[in-house]
Amino acid sequence: MKKPAAGKKSAKELWGEEQFILADRYMEQRKFKKAFQILLTTVDSGSMVCFMGLGYYYDVGLGCKRDRQKALYWYKRAVRRGSSSAAINIGITYRNQRKRYLALYWFKKSLAMGDGDALLELGKLMLNAYGDKTQAKHYFRATIKRKTCITEFSQEEAAEYLAKL
């Protein structure tokens, strides 16, 4: 999960982010229900990271029953607060549901928000959902060349895909 953009935050948002850190500590201790409950108490804070966290917990079923609709709800709230990572997660959810047009939309939205990791996801979508090796190669090369707003892991994974094509 990426950190929110720097800027002026309300006391509620700061409190929400402090609660997220606390929930993260419980998650590291594998106390998922406790972490989930803490995140639920933060919904009024408006904290992007808490919305993103709730989306993730619902998405994979940590400390709660897995619920993709609730995951999408919280991810979308995080996107409205500026989370490009949440947009990628929405795209992945739709890709897994074989809703490739919606996945494409959300990956492109994340890329437009400045998230270079979306390039890798676009490449995987082009390759696996559309069967377009040319477009996939384009996105994988762009992932490798990207210098900012991208993880090293994404660049390595793109290189692995490119080597196989």
Buried (B, 14 or more C-beta within 10 A) or exposed (E): BBEBEEEEBEEEBEBBBEBBEBBBEBBEEEBBEBBBBBBBEBBEBBBBBBBBBBBBBBBEBBBBEEBBEBBBBBBBBBBEBBBBBBBBBBBBBBBEEEBBEBBBBBBBBBBEBEBBBBBBBBBBBBBEBEEBEEBBBBBBBBBBEBEEBBBEEBBEBBBEBBEEE
